[in-house]
Amino acid sequence: MEPILRTEHLTFTYPGEEHPSLGDLSLEIARGSFVAILGHNGSGKSTLAKLFNAILLPTGGKVYVDGMDTADENNLLSVRATVGMVFQNPDNQIVANVVEDDVAFAPENLGVPPQEIRTRVDAALRQVGMYDFRLHAPHLLSGGQKQRVAIAGVIAMQPKCIVLDEPTAMLDPSGRREVIDTATKLCREQGITVVLITHHMEECVGADRVIVLSNGAVVADGAPKQVFPQVGLLQKEGLRAGHGAAARCAACPRHGCADRRAHGLRLRRCRCRRPEKVTTDLHR
């Protein structure tokens, strides 16, 4: 089966810059997978996200979305209908004064019939757990709720892939959990390919695959249990686990251990027993 996203010797250099943000990058992302792209600021991960959606076009090499060359102008609308984008700041993505109107905005612009829009909006809001807020004003929602509305707006377009470009950067821990849980559910239950761009290791725990970027190149690629033990490399890249989702105990059902045990990640102590001493051990 052809991958949903593929790059071949991809290079991108911003105008006026001497060094490329991405250099000779070749990778494939499988359909229906949850892939986390991890890296420090300036690693090239957000640039790659924009190339997946044809917001940016390669200066060298190729990007293919569902077999379509993003550099071909004739493919632009199809590419953006296939890959939906969710950005850092939810306030910058909300365009309407009522939640359901905001979710309807994209399908309206795609020319979807009104009755179909109604169906898509209701379904999308239910998928992200925001249906009960459909008549609310977006500006009264929490940051996590706003980001879930933004995700619903993308779902209403019925994309095959969603790229989330540091969607939790401006959220508190509770909002971050809401967004990551929503993205995981979309992948596992709806079969939507999810690409999560982040610099938080704990957000990558439930992913099928983690790709670590540094200075525009892949320095690690594999399942979390294969990447996280490379402590020296991760520290060199300025990456380390925090005390949020990464501090869940693999022996404690109260803190959602199933995914962590499956990925071979263990913790020394459970925070429900010793909340004052949470110790993370991702590399044992």
C-alpha positions in Angstrom: 0.0 0.0 0.0 1.3 3.4 -0.9 2.2 5.6 2.1 -0.1 8.6 2.7 3.0 10.9 3.0 6.3 10.5 1.3 9.4 12.7 0.8 12.2 12.1 -1.6 15.5 13.9 -1.1 13.5 16.8 0.3 15.3 20.1 0.7 13.9 23.4 1.8 15.7 26.8 2.3 13.9 29.9 3.4 14.4 33.0 1.2 17.5 34.9 2.4 18.8 32.0 4.5 22.2 30.5 3.7 21.6 27.1 5.2 18.6 24.8 4.5 16.0 24.1 7.1 15.7 20.6 5.7 18.3 18.7 3.8 18.0 15.6 1.6 15.2 14.2 3.8 13.6 11.0 2.6 10.8 9.3 4.6 7.5 7.6 4.4 4.4 7.8 6.7 2.0 4.8 6.6 -1.7 5.2 6.3 -3.6 5.0 9.6 -0.5 5.4 11.7 0.2 7.9 14.6 3.6 9.4 14.0 5.2 11.9 16.3 7.9 14.2 14.9 10.1 15.4 17.8 12.8 18.0 17.9 14.1 21.2 19.5 13.2 24.7 18.2 14.8 25.1 14.8 15.1 21.4 14.0 12.9 21.8 10.9 9.8 19.9 12.2 7.3 22.8 11.7 8.8 23.4 8.2 8.2 19.8 7.4 4.6 20.1 8.6 4.0 23.0 6.3 5.5 21.1 3.4 3.1 18.2 4.0 0.2 20.6 3.5 1.7 22.5 0.6 1.8 25.7 2.6 5.5 25.6 1.7 6.9 24.0 -1.5 10.2 22.2 -1.7 13.3 24.0 -3.0 14.7 20.6 -3.9 13.3 17.0 -4.0 9.7 16.0 -3.8 6.8 15.7 -1.3 4.0 13.3 -2.2 0.6 13.4 -0.5 -1.5 10.3 -1.3 0.6 10.0 -4.5 0.1 13.7 -5.5 3.1 15.9 -6.1 2.6 19.0 -3.9 4.7 21.1 -6.3 2.0 20.6 -9.0 -0.4 23.6 -8.8 -3.2 21.4 -10.1 -3.0 19.3 -7.0 -3.2 22.1 -4.5 -6.8 21.8 -3.5 -6.7 18.0 -3.4 -3.6 18.0 -1.3 -5.1 20.4 1.3 -8.3 18.4 1.3 -6.3 15.3 2.1 -4.0 16.7 4.8 -5.7 18.9 7.4 -3.6 21.2 9.5 -4.0 22.3 13.2 -1.6 25.0 14.4 -0.2 26.2 17.7 -2.6 29.1 18.6 -6.3 28.0 18.5 -7.4 31.7 18.6 -5.8 32.2 15.1 -7.9 29.4 13.7 -11.3 30.4 14.9 -13.2 32.5 12.4 -16.9 32.4 13.6 -18.8 33.6 16.7 -20.5 30.3 17.3 -18.7 26.9 17.6 -20.8 25.0 15.0 -20.5 27.9 12.5 -16.7 27.7 12.9 -16.6 24.0 12.2 -18.8 24.5 9.1 -16.5 27.1 7.6 -14.2 24.8 5.7 -16.8 22.5 4.2 -18.8 25.5 3.1 -15.8 26.8 1.3 -15.3 23.4 -0.3 -18.8 23.6 -1.8 -20.3 20.8 0.3 -24.1 20.8 0.2 -25.8 22.3 3.3 -27.4 19.1 4.5 -24.1 17.3 4.3 -22.4 20.1 6.2 -24.9 19.7 9.0 -24.2 16.0 9.2 -20.4 16.6 9.1 -20.4 19.3 11.7 -22.5 17.3 14.2 -20.3 14.2 13.6 -17.0 16.1 14.0 -18.1 17.8 17.2 -19.1 14.5 18.7 -15.8 12.9 17.7 -13.9 15.6 19.7 -16.3 15.7 22.6 -17.6 19.2 21.9 -21.1 18.6 20.6 -22.7 20.0 23.8 -20.8 23.2 23.2 -22.0 23.6 19.5 -23.9 26.8 20.3 -21.3 28.4 22.5 -19.1 31.3 21.7 -15.6 30.1 21.0 -13.9 32.9 22.9 -15.6 31.6 26.1 -14.0 28.2 25.8 -10.8 27.0 27.4 -7.6 26.7 25.4 -8.0 22.9 25.1 -11.6 23.2 24.1 -10.7 25.8 21.4 -8.1 23.5 20.0 -10.6 20.6 19.9 -13.0 22.9 18.0 -10.1 23.6 15.6 -9.6 19.8 15.2 -13.3 19.4 14.6 -13.1 22.0 11.8 -10.4 19.9 10.1 -12.4 16.6 10.6 -15.4 18.2 8.9 -13.3 18.4 5.8 -13.0 14.6 6.0 -9.2 14.4 5.5 -7.2 11.2 5.3 -4.4 12.8 7.4 -4.2 15.4 10.1 -1.0 17.2 10.9 -0.9 18.9 14.3 1.9 21.5 14.4 2.7 21.9 18.1 -1.0 22.1 19.0 -0.3 22.1 22.8 2.3 24.8 22.8 0.0 27.4 24.3 -2.1 25.1 26.5 -2.0 24.2 30.2 -1.5 20.5 31.2 -5.2 19.8 31.2 -5.6 21.3 27.7 -2.6 19.3 26.4 -4.1 16.0 27.6 -7.4 16.9 25.9 -5.8 17.5 22.6 -3.4 14.5 22.6 -6.2 12.2 23.7 -8.4 13.5 20.9 -5.7 13.0 18.3 -5.0 9.5 19.6 -8.7 8.6 19.5 -9.1 9.9 15.9 -6.2 7.6 14.8 -7.2 4.5 16.7 -11.0 4.7 16.2 -11.4 6.5 12.8 -8.2 5.3 11.1 -7.1 8.9 10.3 -3.3 9.3 9.9 -2.0 11.6 12.6 1.3 13.4 12.4 2.1 15.2 15.7 4.8 17.9 15.7 6.1 18.5 19.2 9.1 18.9 21.4 7.4 17.3 24.4 8.6 13.7 24.7 5.6 12.7 27.0 3.2 13.5 24.1 4.9 10.9 22.0 4.4 7.9 24.3 1.2 6.6 22.6 2.6 7.0 19.0 3.4 4.1 16.7 6.5 5.8 15.6 8.8 8.7 16.7 11.0 10.6 14.3 13.6 12.9 15.9 14.8 15.8 13.7 17.9 17.8 14.3 19.1 20.6 11.9 16.8 19.3 9.2 17.9 15.7 9.3 16.6 12.5 10.9 18.7 11.4 13.8 16.4 8.8 15.3 13.4 6.9 13.9 11.5 4.0 15.5 8.9 3.0 18.1 9.0 5.0 21.4 10.6 2.0 23.1 13.4 2.1 20.5 13.9 5.9 20.5 13.5 6.8 24.2 16.4 4.6 25.4 18.8 6.7 23.4 19.3 9.0 26.3 22.5 10.6 25.2 21.2 11.5 21.8 18.0 13.0 23.3 19.8 15.0 25.8 22.1 16.3 23.1 19.1 17.5 21.2 17.7 19.2 24.3 14.9 16.8 24.8 13.7 15.2 28.0 10.5 13.9 29.5 8.4 16.2 31.7 6.2 15.3 34.6 2.9 15.3 32.9 1.7 12.3 30.9 5.2 10.9 31.1 4.9 10.5 34.8 2.1 7.9 34.6 2.9 4.7 36.3 2.9 1.5 34.2 1.6 -0.4 37.3 -1.2 2.0 38.0 -4.5 1.7 36.1 -5.6 5.0 37.5 -3.1 6.8 35.4 -3.7 5.0 32.1 -0.8 2.6 31.8 -1.9 0.4 28.9 -0.1 2.3 26.2 3.0 2.9 28.3 3.4 -0.8 29.1 2.9 -1.8 25.5 5.7 0.5 24.5 8.0 -0.9 27.2 8.2 2.3 29.3 8.5 2.0 33.1 8.5 4.4 36.0 10.1 4.0 39.4 7.2 5.4 41.4 3.5 6.0 41.0 2.4 9.6 41.6 -0.8 8.5 43.2 1.2 6.9 46.0 4.0 9.4 46.2 2.8 12.6 44.5 5.6 14.6 46.0 8.3 12.5 44.4 7.5 11.7 40.8 10.5 10.1 39.1 10.6 9.5 35.4 12.6 6.6 34.0 12.0 6.3 30.2 15.3 4.6 29.4 15.4 1.4 31.6 
